[in-house]
Amino acid sequence: MGYPDILSAYFPIDTYFVVSGKLIVRGDHRIGLESGQFNTEYVDPRAKLSAEDLKKLSGFVKTEKDGQKVIPVGVAASVNGKTLELLSNPELTATAFWTMDMETGNDFPRSSDKLLCQGRNDRSGRGICCV
């Protein structure tokens, strides 16, 4: 009798272990196993951006109905423990990409002015490919 793949039963297809085996990654969430329990943590990709990087992203700031200013970032892809973050301005004339190391939460920003493209991590997780 065959047994089902237990990880597939509990984790969506875009979920994977980092190379070190210490974490499971899904987008901007990392899942760790501690004392026999799975613990999920959201890693905010904006949290470790420098003041200089935040200034570069000022054109992407959105004002919510309650007046709160936010940078609405989304996950484009994730591979090898690096998650590709992306955001576009409301006019769709500029796009910013950066990768975040899911083990450390460190960011590696790149911005592309006047360019809107589909992006993905390269196979190593260290670069961005526009396709």
Secondary structure, 3 states (H helix, E strand, C coil): CCCCCHHHHHCCCCCEECCCCCCEEECCEEEEEECCEEEEEECCCCCCCCHHHHHHCHHHCEECCCCCEECCCEEEEEECCEEEEEEECCCCCCEEEEEEECCCCCEEEEEECCCCCCEEECCCCCCEEEC
